Protein backbone atom coordinates (compact mmCIF):
# COMPACT_ATOMS: atom_id res chain seq x y z
CA UNK A 1 0.00 0.00 0.00
CA UNK A 2 3.02 2.32 -0.34
CA UNK A 3 3.45 3.44 -3.97
CA UNK A 4 7.03 3.44 -5.19
CA UNK A 5 6.69 6.60 -7.31
CA UNK A 6 5.94 8.99 -4.41
CA UNK A 7 8.00 10.83 -1.80
CA UNK A 8 6.96 10.74 1.86
CA UNK A 9 7.25 13.04 4.89
CA UNK A 10 7.74 11.75 8.42
CA UNK A 11 4.37 13.31 9.27
CA UNK A 12 2.71 10.89 6.78
CA UNK A 13 2.06 13.16 3.79
CA UNK A 14 2.91 12.00 0.28
CA UNK A 15 4.03 13.99 -2.76
CA UNK A 16 3.63 13.11 -6.44
CA UNK A 17 5.73 15.27 -8.78
CA UNK A 18 4.67 16.23 -12.30
CA UNK A 19 7.08 18.81 -13.68
CA UNK A 20 7.05 21.69 -11.18
CA UNK A 21 3.71 20.70 -9.61
CA UNK A 22 3.44 18.62 -6.45
CA UNK A 23 0.20 16.80 -5.66
CA UNK A 24 -0.09 16.25 -1.91
CA UNK A 25 -2.17 13.90 0.21
CA UNK A 26 -1.95 11.72 3.29
CA UNK A 27 -0.75 8.16 3.26
CA UNK A 28 -2.79 5.00 3.64
CA UNK A 29 -1.19 4.57 7.07
CA UNK A 30 -2.33 8.07 8.14
CA UNK A 31 -5.91 7.63 6.94
CA UNK A 32 -6.04 4.23 8.63
CA UNK A 33 -4.94 5.78 11.94
CA UNK A 34 -7.58 8.51 11.60
CA UNK A 35 -10.32 6.05 10.58
CA UNK A 36 -13.49 7.57 9.10
CA UNK A 37 -12.67 11.02 7.66
CA UNK A 38 -15.68 13.33 7.98
CA UNK A 39 -14.21 16.72 6.98
CA UNK A 40 -11.12 18.12 5.26
CA UNK A 41 -10.15 21.77 5.67
CA UNK A 42 -8.03 22.47 2.59
CA UNK A 43 -5.64 25.40 2.10
CA UNK A 44 -6.57 28.47 0.06
CA UNK A 45 -5.71 28.76 -3.63
CA UNK A 46 -2.60 30.97 -4.05
CA UNK A 47 -1.60 30.37 -0.41
CA UNK A 48 2.19 30.38 -0.06
CA UNK A 49 3.61 27.83 2.35
CA UNK A 50 6.97 26.81 3.64
CA UNK A 51 8.07 23.24 4.14
CA UNK A 52 6.66 22.07 7.48
CA UNK A 53 3.89 24.68 7.71
CA UNK A 54 0.50 23.51 8.91
CA UNK A 55 -1.53 23.53 5.70
CA UNK A 56 -4.77 21.58 6.24
CA UNK A 57 -6.85 19.87 8.91
CA UNK A 58 -8.37 16.43 8.53
CA UNK A 59 -11.19 15.56 10.89
CA UNK A 60 -12.32 12.02 11.54
CA UNK A 61 -14.84 10.53 13.90
CA UNK A 62 -11.89 10.04 16.32
CA UNK A 63 -9.73 13.16 16.06
CA UNK A 64 -8.80 16.30 14.14
CA UNK A 65 -5.26 16.08 12.76
CA UNK A 66 -3.08 18.77 11.24
CA UNK A 67 -1.47 18.19 7.89
CA UNK A 68 1.94 19.73 7.15
CA UNK A 69 3.39 20.95 3.88
CA UNK A 70 6.00 18.39 2.79
CA UNK A 71 7.55 20.97 0.45
CA UNK A 72 7.34 24.74 -0.01
CA UNK A 73 5.28 26.34 -2.74
CA UNK A 74 2.11 28.11 -3.82
CA UNK A 75 -1.22 26.28 -3.80
CA UNK A 76 -2.56 25.98 -7.34
CA UNK A 77 -5.49 23.56 -6.84
CA UNK A 78 -7.54 21.97 -4.10
CA UNK A 79 -9.55 18.76 -4.28
CA UNK A 80 -13.07 20.20 -4.31
CA UNK A 81 -14.57 16.69 -4.34
CA UNK A 82 -13.57 16.36 -0.67
CA UNK A 83 -16.20 18.94 0.30
CA UNK A 84 -19.02 16.55 -0.63
CA UNK A 85 -17.15 13.29 -0.04
CA UNK A 86 -14.31 13.61 2.51
CA UNK A 87 -14.18 9.80 2.80
CA UNK A 88 -12.33 9.79 -0.54
CA UNK A 89 -9.27 10.19 1.67
CA UNK A 90 -10.07 6.79 3.22
CA UNK A 91 -11.11 4.99 0.05
CA UNK A 92 -8.38 6.22 -2.30
CA UNK A 93 -5.65 8.12 -0.40
CA UNK A 94 -3.16 7.98 -3.31
CA UNK A 95 -5.68 8.74 -6.06
CA UNK A 96 -9.00 10.58 -5.81
CA UNK A 97 -8.30 11.41 -2.15
CA UNK A 98 -5.48 13.88 -2.86
CA UNK A 99 -5.75 17.13 -0.84
CA UNK A 100 -4.07 19.92 -2.83
CA UNK A 101 -1.53 20.76 -5.53
CA UNK A 102 1.20 23.33 -5.32
CA UNK A 103 3.82 24.85 -7.56
CA UNK A 104 7.20 23.98 -6.06
CA UNK A 105 9.30 26.90 -4.94
CA UNK A 106 12.36 24.78 -4.09
CA UNK A 107 12.57 21.38 -5.78
CA UNK A 108 15.69 20.52 -3.75
CA UNK A 109 13.41 20.02 -0.72
CA UNK A 110 12.24 16.78 -2.32
CA UNK A 111 15.64 15.36 -1.36
CA UNK A 112 14.70 15.65 2.33
CA UNK A 113 11.68 13.35 1.87
CA UNK A 114 11.68 9.56 2.11
CA UNK A 115 11.26 7.06 -0.69
CA UNK A 116 8.83 4.14 -0.33
CA UNK A 117 11.38 1.83 1.31
CA UNK A 118 12.43 4.43 3.88
CA UNK A 119 8.80 5.27 4.61
CA UNK A 120 7.99 1.58 5.11
CA UNK A 121 10.81 1.40 7.68
CA UNK A 122 9.57 4.64 9.32
CA UNK A 123 6.10 3.15 9.81
CA UNK A 124 7.56 -0.08 11.21
CA UNK A 125 9.60 1.88 13.76
CA UNK A 126 6.61 3.96 14.90
CA UNK A 127 4.34 0.94 15.38
N, C-alpha and C positions, 0 to 999 in steps of 0.2 A: 504493500500500500504506500510505498515511498517512491514516487517517480524519479528516474535517474536523470532526467533533463532539467531539473529544477535546482535552485540554490535555497538553503534553509538557514533561518536565524535560530539562535538558542531559545528565543521566546516563542518558537513554533509557528512563525510565518514562513511562507514560501514565496519565491520569486521566479517568474518565467520571463525570460528576456526575448524580445523581438526587436532587433535594431537598437534604438535608444529608448524603447518603451518597456517598462517593467509592469507585468500583471502581478498583483499581490493578493494572497489569501491566507487562510490558516490551514494547517496540516490536518490530516486525518486523525492523528494522535490528539491534537488540540480539540477538534470538534467532538471526539469521543469522550474526552475528559469533561467537556462542557455539558454533554448530552443534548437534550432537545433545545435547539436555538429558536428563540421566539422573537428576537428583534436584533437588528444590526444598525448601529449608528455609524454611517459612512462619513468620510471626510468631505469637505467642500471642493467643488471643481475649482481649479487654479490655486488651491492651497499649497503653499510651499512648506516642505518639511525636511528636517534634518534626520539623518540616520539615528534611530533610537527614540525619536519623538513619539509620544502617544498620538495615534492617528485615527482610531476607531474604537468603538465599544461593542462587544458582542454579548447579548444577554440570553441566558438560557433559563430553563425552569429552576436551575440550581444556583446560578451565580451570574454576575456581570463581570466580564473580563476585558481588560484593556488590550488593545492590539498596538504594536509598535512598528514604526516604519523600518523595514530591513535595510533600506537604502534611501538616500536623499533625493529629492526631486520635486516636481510640480504635478499635482493631481490633474490628469487629463480626462478621466472617465471614472464613473462609479457604476456599480452593478445595481441598476434600478429595479431589477427583478426581485431583489432581496426585500424591498419594501412590502410587496404582496406575499412573498414566499421565503421568509428568512431560513426555513429549514433546508433550502438548497445547499447551505453550508454543510449540513449533516449528510445529505444524500450524495453530493458531488463536490467535495471540498477542492479538488484539483481541476474541476471543469466549470460547470454552470454556477458553482458557489464561490467564484472569485469575488473579492471585495472592491478593489479599485485598481486603476492603472495610473502610472506616473511616468513623466519624462525624466530620465535619469539626469542628475546634475553632476554626478561623479561616478563614472562606471568602475573606477578602481575599487570602490567600496564592495563590489561583488566578490572581490578576493577575500574579504573578511567573513563571508558566509560559508556554510558547510555544504559539501556535496551529499548525495544520498547515503553513501556509506558512513560518513562522519555523523550525519543526523541519526542514522539507525543506532550507532554507538551511543550518541547523546541520550536518546530515549531509553536505551537499556540501562544507562548509568543512573537516570533519574527515577527509574521504576523501583 
